[in-house]
Amino acid sequence: MARNEEEKIGEGLLRIGAMTREQVDEIISLQKKGNNSLFGVMAMEMGYVDPETLMQYLESREKK
C-alpha cells in the first residue's frame, strides 16, 4: 500500500514539473531493489526536489 502512495507522489511531482520522468523512474527502481526509504525523502536526498517544493506539493494534496 505505501509503495503505491509513493509512486503517486512521484507522478504528482512529475506533473507539476518538479521532477523528470527519469528521476521518478530511478527512485521507483531503487525502491523495488529494496531501498525502503520514502519517495519524498529519496528525492530530496538525491537532490531532485527541494524540501519546500515537496512540502508545498504534499500540502496541496491534503487540500483536495
Buried (B, 14 or more C-beta within 10 A) or exposed (E): EEEEEBBEBBEBBBEEEBBEEEBBEBBBEBBEEEEEEBBBEBBBEEEBBEEEBBEEBEEEEEEE
